[in-house]
């Protein structure tokens, strides 16, 4: 028994010695990017024995404080990362094309103060919906991916030619947590009050509970349905939940 244990140990030791001497013959998982060709045969330039890629070894050649600084047109952001974990975004042995060796960037790796500074790296969208917005991208978008946005505006109010997607008409000072319908010359507090009281509607402060578009007939149908179920439009959560269920057909 002891003899076989000794033979096994010798065999494993010999195999390990061979791997450490000529790792390319045994462990090379594929072609490396063209920027690393000069060190292709020196595995330990990037890897620790038996432990894989080493972030510490990466930054001996690629110092985060200098990445992109001396290249025009490059976005400099490595200096704003929370930790020097190169392998969170970069890999190798996937071919000569450098672009294939980069994972989708995880924005949560940025330090907290930079996570909302989107326009340092990204050009703002130029469609009508975004032109007049502030730089508070996180009010509608998350860091995982740009689309879909967390806000589906059609679930709150649908635009039309009389109600264009000009944000500042309804959201004053680019504050999107609140809205007003009194920016339009037709909607004054006194007129809105008079028209609603004339119809016996006393709870009208939460406009979009019934007015999901410029269609007055739709608003009347929603109001009648809410009243039938005993839901007040002032109960924002209940009123909007009711509409969403109807909208989804559930």
N, C-alpha and C positions, 0 to 999 in steps of 0.2 A: 504493500500500500504506500509506504513512504517513498519507494522508488518511483511510482507513478506520479506522486505529488511533486517530486523533484523534477521529473521530466516535464510536467505541465508548467512548472514555474520557469524552467529554462526556455521552454517553447514560447511562453508569453513574453518573457524578457527579451528574447531574440526578436520577436515580432515588434515589440515596442521600440527596440533599438533601431530596427530597420526603418520603421515609420519616422522616427526622429531624424534619421540620417537622410532619407530620401522621401520626404512627405509628399512630394509631387506625384510620385509613382503610386501612392496608396490613397491619398486623401483629397486630391484636387477635384472639387465638385463641378468645375466648369471654367470657361474663359473669363478672365477678369477684364475690367474696363481698360481702355487704351491708356488712360493716365497712370495706370499702375503696372504697365508692361515691364518697366525697368526693374521692378522688384518682384516679378512673377514667381521666381524660383526661391525667393527668400520669404517663406511663409511666416516666419516669426517676426517679420517686419510689421505685420498687422495682427498676428494671432499670438495668444499665450498657449503654451503646450497643453493640450487636452481641454482647454477652457474656451476656445473660440476667439472671435475678434475682440480686440482690446481698445476701448475708448481712449485710454491713456496713450496708446501707441499712435492712434489716429491724430491726436492733437500735437504730437511732436512734429508732424509735417503740416497739418492743417490747423493752425491756431484760430479759434473762433473769433478773436479780436481783429484778425486780419482778413477773414474770408470775405471776398467781394469788394474790399475797400479800394484796391488798386485797379479795378476793372470797371470801365464806364458802362452804364446801362444796367449794372447788376444791382439788385435790391439787397441792401445790407440789413440783415436781421439776426444773424447768428449770435451777435453780441447781446441780443435780448432774450436768449433762451434761459430757462430756469436751471437746466443742468446740462452738462456736457455728454449726453448720451447719444453719440453719433449714430449708433445702430438703430435708434428710434426711427430714423428717416432714411438712412443709407445702408446699402448692402453691396455685394460684389458677386463675382462668378456667375453673372447672368448675361455675359456678352460684352463686346467692346463698347457698345452704345452707353454713354454715361447716363442718359435720360432714363434708361431702363433700371438703373441701379438706385433710383430714388423712390421711396414710398410716398403716398399721399401725405402731405404735411399735416401734422396734428397741431392745430393752433393752441391747444391747451398747454403746449410746451413753452409758450411765450410767458414772460413774467406778467403778472396781473395788470400792471399799468399799461402794457402794450396790447393786451388782448382786445381792446376796444378801439385801437388806433388803426382801423382797417385801411384808411386811405394813405397810410405811409407806404403800403405795398400795392394796393389795388386802386385802379382808376374807378371813380364813381360811375355808375350806369347813367346813360344819357337819355333814357326814355322819359316821357312826361311824368310818370309816377315818381321818379327819383330826383328830378332836376331841382325841385324846391325843398327837398328834405334836408335836414341837418345831417351831421356826420354820425348820428347815433344808429349805426347799422344793426346793432344788437337788439333794437326794438322789434325787428322783424326777422332777423337772420341769426342762426346759431353758428358755432365754430366748426361743427362737424362737416357741413357742406353748405354751399350757398343756396342751392335749390333742393327741395322746395322751401320757400320762406315759411316762417312760423305763423305769419299772418295771411289768411285768405280773406281779402277785403270784401269779396262778394258775399261772405257769410254775415257781414255787418251792414254793408250798403253797396248796391250795384250802381256803377257810374252810367250816365247817358249823356246826350248832347246838352241837356240843360244842367246836368250835374257832372262836369268833367273831373278828371282825376288831378285836380289842382289842390294839393294837400293843404295849403295855407287858407283855402276858403273855409275849411271846417276845423282844422287844427291850428289854433293860434300859437305863434312862437315855436312852431315845430314840436309841440308837446302832443304826442300821439296817444297818451293815456286818457285824454279828454277830447271833447269835440263841441262845436256849437253850430247851430243851424241859423243863427241870427246874422251871419255875415252877408247873406243875400238880402237885397232891398225889399223883397216880398215878405221876409220873415222878421218881424219885429216882435218883441215879447208881448206887447199889447194886442197885436193882431192875432198872433197864435193863440193867446188866451181867449180872445173873443170867439174865434172860429171853433175852438174845441168846446168851450162852454155852451155854445149855441147848439152843439150836437150832443150835449149831456156828458161830455168827456172831461173829467176833472183831473185825471192822472195823465198828463201829457209831457212831463218834463223829460222823460227818456224817449226822445224822438224815434230812435232806430228800433225800439221794441216793436213798433208797428210800421214805421216807414223804412222798409228795406230797399226802396228804390224811389224814383219820382212818380210812381204809379199810385194815385190816390185810391183807386178801386182796390188795389192790393192792400193798402193800409186799412181800409174799412173792413175788408174780409178778416184781416189779422186781429183787428180790434174786437170785432164781433165774436171771434173764436176765443180770444183771451177772456172776454167778459163772460161768455157762456161757461167757461171752465173756472170762473172765479179767480182768474189771475190778473193782478194789477200790472199795468205797464211800468209802474214805478219799481216793481220787483224785478230788477234787471235780469238777475240770473234765471229766474223761472220763465220770464217772458222770452228771453233769447233761447233758452233751452227748448221751449215749446216750438219755436220757429225752426230750430236746427233739426229737431226730430221730424217735423213735417217736411223740411227740405230734403232730409236723407231718405224719407219714405219708410222710416222704421216705425 
